[in-house]
Amino acid sequence: MKIKLEVMSGAMDGEEFHLKRSFTIGREKSNEVPLNLDKYISRRHARVLLNGSGICVEDLGSTNGTFICGERVYEKVKVDENQLFRVGRTWVKLNWKK
């Protein structure tokens, strides 16, 4: 599966990341998606997981939370293609192809 994460707001607006497996989002460079310009994003903030039925997002115990449809994520939550979600103060969107 090919996944594209697109940053939709903030200092990195328009930035795209192309991935082929599950990945983490955070401020540290060790994340596959390093969003180090948003000080509200934790060092290891969230994880995007691929599974047989689609894609899920989970928060990794971040301070400022991960939000889908205005609700804070505490467990793995399945996301739809093109659905926006927020990490820190940055909005991102996922697209994928099988």
C-alpha positions as CSV (number, residue, x, y, z in Angstrom):
1,M,0.0,0.0,0.0
2,K,1.3,3.5,-0.9
3,I,0.4,6.2,1.6
4,K,0.6,10.0,1.1
5,L,0.4,12.2,4.2
6,E,-0.1,15.9,3.3
7,V,0.3,18.7,5.8
8,M,-2.7,21.0,5.4
9,S,-1.8,23.9,7.9
10,G,0.9,25.5,9.8
11,A,4.5,26.3,8.9
12,M,4.9,23.1,6.9
13,D,1.7,23.6,4.9
14,G,1.8,21.7,1.6
15,E,4.6,19.4,2.6
16,E,4.0,15.7,1.5
17,F,5.4,12.5,2.9
18,H,5.2,9.2,0.9
19,L,5.3,6.0,2.8
20,K,4.8,2.3,2.3
21,R,4.3,1.0,5.8
22,S,3.1,2.0,9.3
23,F,4.8,5.2,10.6
24,T,5.2,7.6,13.4
25,I,4.6,11.4,13.5
26,G,6.5,13.7,15.9
27,R,9.0,16.4,16.4
28,E,12.1,14.2,16.5
29,K,14.0,13.5,13.3
30,S,13.8,9.7,14.0
31,N,10.1,9.8,13.1
32,E,9.2,8.8,9.5
33,V,7.1,12.1,9.5
34,P,9.1,14.7,11.4
35,L,7.0,17.8,12.0
36,N,9.5,19.7,14.0
37,L,8.1,23.2,13.4
38,D,4.9,22.8,15.6
39,K,6.0,23.2,19.2
40,Y,2.7,21.5,20.3
41,I,3.7,18.2,18.7
42,S,5.4,15.8,21.1
43,R,8.7,14.1,20.2
44,R,6.8,10.9,19.3
45,H,3.2,12.1,19.0
46,A,1.1,9.6,16.9
47,R,1.3,6.4,14.9
48,V,-0.4,5.6,11.6
49,L,-1.0,1.8,11.3
50,L,-1.8,-0.2,8.2
51,N,-4.0,-3.3,8.7
52,G,-6.0,-5.5,6.5
53,S,-9.2,-3.4,6.8
54,G,-7.6,0.0,6.3
55,I,-5.7,2.6,8.2
56,C,-5.8,3.5,11.9
57,V,-4.4,6.5,13.8
58,E,-3.3,6.2,17.5
59,D,-2.0,8.8,19.9
60,L,1.3,7.8,21.6
61,G,0.6,9.6,24.9
62,S,1.2,13.1,23.5
63,T,0.8,16.1,25.7
64,N,-1.5,18.1,23.3
65,G,-3.4,15.2,21.7
66,T,-4.4,13.8,18.4
67,F,-7.9,14.7,17.2
68,I,-10.2,13.1,14.6
69,C,-13.6,14.8,13.9
70,G,-13.0,17.1,16.9
71,E,-12.6,14.1,19.3
72,R,-9.4,13.4,21.1
73,V,-8.0,9.9,20.2
74,Y,-7.1,7.6,23.1
75,E,-7.2,4.3,21.2
76,K,-6.6,3.2,17.6
77,V,-9.2,4.9,15.4
78,K,-9.9,3.9,11.8
79,V,-9.7,6.8,9.4
80,D,-11.2,7.3,6.0
81,E,-9.3,8.4,2.9
82,N,-8.9,12.2,2.7
83,Q,-10.1,12.6,6.3
84,L,-8.4,15.4,8.1
85,F,-6.9,14.9,11.6
86,R,-4.9,17.1,13.9
87,V,-1.6,16.5,15.7
88,G,-0.6,19.3,18.0
89,R,-1.9,22.3,16.0
90,T,-1.1,20.9,12.6
91,W,-3.8,19.4,10.3
92,V,-2.9,16.5,8.1
93,K,-4.6,14.3,5.5
94,L,-4.0,10.8,4.4
95,N,-4.5,9.3,0.9
96,W,-3.6,5.8,-0.1
97,K,-3.5,3.3,-3.0
98,K,-3.4,-0.5,-2.7
